[in-house]
Amino acid sequence: MLAKKLDGIVPIIPIPFNADESINEDDLQRAVKFAGQNGATGICLPAYGSEFYKLDDYERARVVMVAIEANAGAVPLIAQANHASAAVAAATARRYQAAGADMISIAIPRQFGLRGGDVLRFLGRVADAIEAPLLVQDFNPGGQTIGPDQVFDLHRQHENFRYAKLEEPLMADKVVAIRDRVGDAVGILEGWGGMYMLELIPLGICGAMPGLPLLEPLAKVYRLRKSGRDREAVTLMGQLLPFINFTLQNFEVFLHTEKRLLVKRGLFSTASVRDATYTLSAPNSSYVDLLCDYTLDVIREARGVVST
């Protein structure tokens, strides 16, 4: 089991690509080390924000191995074993656990509708394949997501189910209901770029799982809100929202925008996104540059660094 519980920001590590779309392992190592040294309470890959759906099986395993080596135990490393097949997901989870991952994550497959019992059976097969803690990511825009009863049943049947990442608006009542059923036995992490973090922190979520480039200011927002410094938390979050709001319009735009900011931060060599992807128009691209420059100043100020 994890020696340290998650409590704060768990960034999804994006996969840096060279101009020819090959993986840049040096940049990946740099990103992992940066997260561990700048306030992350854990790191996760290869997830949606890592373009896992554009990686082949070898590449997925390879980026996990590179990240484990670069992280060197600095923070809990969560390896995401996504697959629509329960058998493949379970086998992948076992391999990642054997390789040294501290926790396994699995996103519920949402390519088509599943009954509640089907979802629990799928997740249970992955949980039974490992001894490590399991984190379940549930995102189903426009459709039903797992609720308090499913969280309770899954944890009752599989004690290593320890965390759930939920990504939906107006989640406060659900968070309260889940915590009423399971208390701290299952930690709730907020996704969707940290968008709903402010309203949910006082209700007992244990963190958020956004992208990497806003790590430090989002970690500061989390600490401020938990300590009751609400006005400061709201002010800083307000400075980050133009960037977050723009990226959440389209997931491929999210990737392009976050990677461009990572280049400006000196963490990535290129902002390459693998095809197929959404091509930014000239006006979009110009606005992304403006957002990145503005947000970089916000990050510097949050870190106490004066912009030059």
N, C-alpha and C positions, 0 to 999 in steps of 0.2 A: 504493500500500500504506500501511497505518497506520504513522505515524512512531513511535507509542507502542504497545507491546504491552499487552494487558489483564493486570492483575495486582492483583486485589482484588475489590471489590464492584461489580457492574454492576446497579443497580436497574432494575426495570421501572417505567416512569413510568405511573401510573394516569391515566385521563382523568377530570377533574373535571366533573361535570354540575351545572347549576342545578336548581332544584326542578321546572322544566318539562322536564327531561332534555336541554336544549340544552347544548352544550359551553361551559364557562367558560374562555375562552382566557387571561384574566388569571391564574387559578389555575394553569393549565397552564404558563405562562411562569414563575410563581413556583416551581413544583415542579422544573422543569428547572434553573433557576438555583441552587436550593438544592442539588440533587444535585452540580452542578459545583463548588460552594463548600464541600462538607462531606464530602469523602473518596471520592466515586465515582471508579472508574477508567474508567468509561464509562456510558452510559445507553442504554436500549432501549425502543422503542415502535413501533407499537401491537401489543402482544403480548396473550397471554391475560389478564395482569394489567392490561391497558389496556382490557379488554372489546372487543377488536378485532372479535369475532364479533357485536357489537351496533352497529357503525359501518357506515355505507354507504361506498361507494368514495370519494366526495368527502371525507367526514369523515376517513377514514384518511389520505388524502394531505394534508389540511389540518393534522392534528395533527403530522405529520412536518415540514411547513414551519414551523409555529409553533415546534416544538422546535428545529429547526436555527437559526432566527433567535435564539431565546432563549439557546441554548447558546453561540453565537458562538465555536465552536471550543475551548471550555474543556476538554472531554473528548471522546473518540471517541463519535460518535452512531451507534447501530445501528438501522436502520430495518427493521422486520419486515414482509415482503411475503407474508403467509400467504394461500394459496388452494389449493383442492383441484385446480385445473387448473394443470398445469405451464406452459401457454402464458400464462395470466393472471398467474401468480406471476412468471414471467420478465419479462413486460412491466412489471409493477409494480416489480420490482427495478431495472430500467433507469431508470424514472422517478425513483425515490428516489435512485439514484446520481447522476443528472443534477442533481437538486435540491440535492445537497451532502452526502448521508449518507456517513459514513466507512466504514461496513460495512453489509452486508445480512444479515439473518437470515431463515430460513425454518423453519417448523415442519413436520415431516413430517405429511402428512394421514393421519389415523387413523380416518376415518369408517367404514372397512371394512378387511379384511385385505389386505395387499400382500405379494407375494414380495420377497425381498431384491433381486433384479434390478430389479424395478419401482421400488423406493425409490431405488436408485442412479440409474436413468434419470431419474426425476423431479428429483432433486437436481442431477444433471449438467446438465439443461436450464437450471436457474436459474443455476448456476455459470457456464455458457458465455455467459449473457446479460450478464454484468457483468465488470468488471476489478477491482472492489473486493473485499476479503476477504469470504468467506461464512462465516456462523455457522449451524450446523444444530442445531435444537432437536428432541430426540427424547424423547417422553413417551408411553408406551403401557401404562397400568396393566393388568396381567393378561395382556399379550401380549409378543411378542418385540420387543426394541429393537436398534438397530444395535450391532455389536460390533467388536472389533479388526480383523477382516478387512475389514469394510465401510468403516471409517474409513481403513484403509490404501489400499484400492482407490480410494475416492473422491478422496483426496488425490493419489494417483499419477496419476489421470486428469485432475484439476482442481486445479492448484497453489494456486488462490485459496481453496480450502476450508481455512480456517485454525483454526476453532474449532468445538467441539461442546458443546452444553449437554445434559447427561444428568440424568435425574430418576427414580432408582429406588433401592430399599434395597440394602444389601450390595453396594455398587459397587466396593469396594476392589480386588478381583481384576481386574475389568474395567479400571479405571484403570491398574493396573500393566501389564496385557497390551497396552493401547493404547499406552502410553508405550514399551513394549518394541518395538512395531512402528514407531512414527512419531517417537519422541522428543519434541522441542519443536516439531516442524513443525505439529502440530495441538494447540492448547491445549484442555484439558478444563475446562469450567465446570460447577459443581454447581447444580442448581435446587432445586425443592421447598422454597422458603422458607429455604434455607440449612441445613436440618435435618441433612444429613450432612457438613457442612463440616469439622467437627473431625477426623473420622477420615481424610479425604481430603487435607487440606492437606499432610501430610508425604509423601504419595505423588506429589505433583507437580501437583495441579490448579492452575490459574492464577486461580481466583476462583469466585465464586458469583453467581447472578442471582436475588435475592429481590425482594420488594416494596420500596417506597421508605421507609416510616416508620421502619424499624429500621436505616437506612443506617449511622449513626455507630457504634452498638455492634457491629454485625456487622463493620464495617471494623476495629474495634479487636480483635475476636476473631481476625480473619484475621491481623492484624499480630502479635498476641501468639503465636499458634500457630506462625507462620512463624519467629519469632525464638526459639522454644524455651521461651517462658514458658507452659508447658502448663497449670499449675494455675490461673493467672489466666485463661487462655482458657476453660477448662472452667467456672470459677466464673461468669464473665460470661455464657457461653452458657446455663448453667443458669437464670439469671435471665430469659432471653429465651424459654425453651422453653414456659412456660405460654401465652404469646401465640401462638407459632408452632404449637404442637400444636392449639390450639383452631381456628385459622384453616384448618388443613389437613384438617379433617373434611369440608368442603364448599366448593367453589370460590367459590360466590356468598357464602357466609359469610366467606370470606377477603376478598372485595371490601368487604363491609359493615364488617368489623372494621378493616381497614387504613385505609379512608377515614375512619372515625370517629376513629382516632388522628391522622390527618393534620389533621382539623378541630381537635382539641385542641392540635396543634402549631402552629396558625395558618397552615398552608399551603393548606388548602382551606376554602372558605366553607360548603359543605354536604357531607354524606356520601351524596349521592344516588347510587343505582345504577340503571341502566336496567332496565326490565322486558323480558323475564321474569326474575324473580330470586326468591331464596328469602327469604321474609319471616321475620324474627327474631321468635320468641315473646317475651312479656314476660320470662320467666326468662332466656332467651338474651340479650336486650337488656341486662338488668341486669348479667349477668356480663360482657358486652362492656365496659360502662362501668367495671367494677371492673378488668378486664384493662388497659384503656387507661390508667387512672389509675396503676396499679402500674407498667406498662411505661414510662410517661412519666417516672416517678421514676428508673427504671433508666437511661433515656437521658440524663437530666440528670446523673446521677452519672458515667456513662461520659464525658460531655463535660466533667466537672469543674464543673458548675453545681449549686449547692445548691438543693434544692427549698424553696419558700416555703409 
